[in-house]
Amino acid sequence: QVQLVESGGGLVQPGGSLRLSCTASGSIFRIYAMGWYRQAPGKQRELVVTITTGGSTTYGDSVKGRFSISRDVAKNTVSLQMNSLKPEDTAVYYCFCNADAAAPRRSYWGQGTQVTVSS
Protein backbone atom coordinates (compact mmCIF):
# COMPACT_ATOMS: atom_id res chain seq x y z
CA GLN A 1 0.00 0.00 0.00
CA VAL A 2 0.89 3.68 -0.03
CA GLN A 3 1.40 5.87 3.00
CA LEU A 4 1.24 9.65 2.81
CA VAL A 5 2.87 11.82 5.45
CA GLU A 6 1.93 15.50 5.51
CA SER A 7 3.60 18.33 7.35
CA GLY A 8 3.58 22.10 7.59
CA GLY A 9 0.11 23.12 8.69
CA GLY A 10 -0.57 25.65 11.40
CA LEU A 11 -1.89 29.06 12.29
CA VAL A 12 -1.04 32.10 10.19
CA GLN A 13 -2.32 35.64 9.94
CA PRO A 14 -4.18 36.87 6.86
CA GLY A 15 -1.71 37.78 4.14
CA GLY A 16 0.86 35.37 5.48
CA SER A 17 2.41 32.25 3.98
CA LEU A 18 2.68 28.58 4.80
CA ARG A 19 4.32 25.64 3.10
CA LEU A 20 2.91 22.12 3.18
CA SER A 21 4.79 19.00 2.23
CA CYS A 22 3.69 15.45 1.52
CA THR A 23 5.79 12.35 0.97
CA ALA A 24 4.49 9.08 -0.40
CA SER A 25 6.08 5.80 0.61
CA GLY A 26 5.35 2.10 0.37
CA SER A 27 5.17 -0.48 -2.40
CA ILE A 28 4.81 2.08 -5.18
CA PHE A 29 5.25 1.00 -8.76
CA ARG A 30 4.20 4.19 -10.48
CA ILE A 31 2.75 7.53 -9.42
CA TYR A 32 0.39 9.17 -11.88
CA ALA A 33 -0.46 12.30 -9.92
CA MET A 34 -0.17 13.91 -6.51
CA GLY A 35 -1.67 16.99 -5.00
CA TRP A 36 -3.91 18.55 -2.42
CA TYR A 37 -7.58 18.90 -1.65
CA ARG A 38 -9.06 20.78 1.28
CA GLN A 39 -12.21 20.67 3.33
CA ALA A 40 -13.57 23.47 5.46
CA PRO A 41 -16.16 22.86 8.19
CA GLY A 42 -19.60 22.30 6.69
CA LYS A 43 -18.29 22.31 3.13
CA GLN A 44 -17.44 19.69 0.55
CA ARG A 45 -13.87 18.69 -0.15
CA GLU A 46 -12.52 20.85 -2.97
CA LEU A 47 -9.55 20.77 -5.30
CA VAL A 48 -6.53 22.84 -4.37
CA VAL A 49 -4.03 21.59 -6.93
CA THR A 50 -2.85 18.46 -8.68
CA ILE A 51 0.35 17.71 -10.53
CA THR A 52 0.88 14.79 -12.86
CA THR A 53 4.05 12.82 -13.39
CA GLY A 54 4.48 14.79 -16.60
CA GLY A 55 4.36 18.04 -14.67
CA SER A 56 0.92 19.24 -15.71
CA THR A 57 -0.87 21.19 -12.99
CA THR A 58 -4.48 21.97 -12.28
CA TYR A 59 -5.33 24.62 -9.70
CA GLY A 60 -8.63 25.33 -8.05
CA ASP A 61 -10.02 28.71 -9.05
CA SER A 62 -9.89 30.06 -5.51
CA VAL A 63 -6.13 29.55 -5.15
CA LYS A 64 -4.85 30.47 -8.61
CA GLY A 65 -2.07 33.03 -8.45
CA ARG A 66 -1.55 32.53 -4.71
CA PHE A 67 -0.62 28.86 -4.31
CA SER A 68 2.12 26.97 -6.08
CA ILE A 69 2.94 23.26 -6.15
CA SER A 70 6.36 21.78 -6.63
CA ARG A 71 7.59 18.22 -6.63
CA ASP A 72 10.63 16.03 -6.13
CA VAL A 73 9.96 12.99 -8.29
CA ALA A 74 12.89 11.00 -6.90
CA LYS A 75 11.59 11.45 -3.34
CA ASN A 76 7.88 11.07 -4.16
CA THR A 77 7.33 14.41 -2.48
CA VAL A 78 5.16 17.39 -3.32
CA SER A 79 5.17 20.75 -1.62
CA LEU A 80 2.50 23.42 -1.60
CA GLN A 81 3.58 27.02 -1.17
CA MET A 82 0.62 29.09 0.00
CA ASN A 83 0.96 32.86 -0.17
CA SER A 84 -1.43 35.74 0.48
CA LEU A 85 -3.51 33.49 2.69
CA LYS A 86 -7.09 34.48 3.45
CA PRO A 87 -9.43 33.42 6.26
CA GLU A 88 -11.41 31.45 3.69
CA ASP A 89 -8.35 29.28 3.11
CA THR A 90 -8.91 27.83 6.58
CA ALA A 91 -9.47 24.11 6.16
CA VAL A 92 -8.00 20.67 6.62
CA TYR A 93 -5.65 20.06 3.72
CA TYR A 94 -5.41 16.49 2.44
CA CYS A 95 -2.59 15.18 0.33
CA PHE A 96 -3.48 12.59 -2.28
CA CYS A 97 -1.55 10.27 -4.53
CA ASN A 98 -2.86 8.36 -7.53
CA ALA A 99 -0.62 5.38 -8.05
CA ASP A 100 -0.05 1.78 -8.95
CA ALA A 101 1.07 0.01 -5.79
CA ALA A 102 0.34 -3.39 -4.27
CA ALA A 103 -3.23 -2.72 -5.45
CA PRO A 104 -4.16 -1.63 -8.99
CA ARG A 105 -4.23 2.08 -9.74
CA ARG A 106 -6.17 4.02 -7.13
CA SER A 107 -6.00 7.18 -5.06
CA TYR A 108 -4.58 7.28 -1.56
CA TRP A 109 -5.15 10.02 1.02
CA GLY A 110 -3.19 11.46 3.88
CA GLN A 111 -4.68 12.09 7.30
CA GLY A 112 -4.89 15.82 6.72
CA THR A 113 -3.19 18.84 8.19
CA GLN A 114 -5.02 21.83 9.63
CA VAL A 115 -4.42 25.28 8.18
CA THR A 116 -5.98 28.17 10.06
CA VAL A 117 -5.83 31.73 8.76
CA SER A 118 -6.86 34.15 11.45
CA SER A 119 -5.76 37.37 13.10
Rosetta blueprint (number, residue, H / E / L):
1 Q L
2 V E
3 Q E
4 L E
5 V E
6 E E
7 S E
8 G L
9 G L
10 G E
11 L E
12 V E
13 Q L
14 P L
15 G L
16 G L
17 S L
18 L E
19 R E
20 L E
21 S E
22 C E
23 T E
24 A E
25 S E
26 G E
27 S L
28 I L
29 F L
30 R E
31 I E
32 Y E
33 A E
34 M E
35 G E
36 W E
37 Y E
38 R E
39 Q E
40 A L
41 P L
42 G L
43 K L
44 Q L
45 R L
46 E E
47 L E
48 V E
49 V E
50 T E
51 I E
52 T E
53 T L
54 G L
55 G L
56 S L
57 T E
58 T E
59 Y E
60 G L
61 D L
62 S L
63 V L
64 K L
65 G L
66 R L
67 F E
68 S E
69 I E
70 S E
71 R E
72 D E
73 V H
74 A H
75 K H
76 N L
77 T E
78 V E
79 S E
80 L E
81 Q E
82 M E
83 N L
84 S L
85 L L
86 K L
87 P H
88 E H
89 D H
90 T L
91 A E
92 V E
93 Y E
94 Y E
95 C E
96 F E
97 C E
98 N E
99 A E
100 D E
101 A L
102 A L
103 A L
104 P L
105 R L
106 R E
107 S E
108 Y E
109 W E
110 G L
111 Q L
112 G L
113 T E
114 Q E
115 V E
116 T E
117 V E
118 S L
119 S L
